Amino acid sequence: MKDYIEERALEIANYIIESKATVREAAKVFKVSKSTVHKARSLWNVIIMI
């Protein structure tokens, strides 16, 4: 997996956890689509299971 994708997933996940933000709010902050945030969230779930 590309490092920047993993880093972005962790950044988005941390932001959502710390700020209790919604997917829509996180998407605005990171200037990505809501589906990208959902993908990052799914990827983050996989990363923490490893």
C-alpha positions in Angstrom: 0.0 0.0 0.0 1.2 3.5 -0.7 2.4 5.3 2.4 0.6 8.5 1.6 -2.8 6.7 1.5 -2.2 5.1 4.9 -1.1 8.4 6.3 -4.1 10.2 5.0 -6.4 7.5 6.4 -4.8 7.9 9.8 -5.0 11.7 9.7 -8.7 11.6 8.8 -9.5 8.9 11.4 -7.7 10.8 14.1 -9.5 14.0 13.1 -12.9 12.3 13.3 -12.1 10.7 16.6 -10.7 13.9 18.2 -13.2 16.4 16.9 -16.2 14.0 16.8 -16.7 15.2 13.3 -19.1 13.7 10.7 -17.9 12.3 7.5 -19.2 15.4 5.7 -17.3 17.7 8.1 -14.1 15.7 7.7 -14.4 15.8 3.9 -14.7 19.6 4.0 -11.6 19.9 6.2 -9.4 17.6 4.1 -10.9 18.8 0.8 -11.9 15.3 -0.4 -15.2 13.7 -1.2 -17.3 11.9 1.4 -16.6 8.6 -0.4 -12.9 9.2 0.1 -13.5 9.7 3.8 -15.5 6.5 4.0 -12.7 4.6 2.2 -10.2 6.1 4.6 -12.3 5.0 7.5 -12.6 1.5 6.2 -8.9 1.4 5.6 -8.2 2.6 9.1 -10.3 -0.2 10.4 -8.2 -2.7 8.5 -4.9 -1.0 9.7 -5.9 -1.3 13.4 -6.7 -5.0 12.9 -3.2 -5.8 11.7 
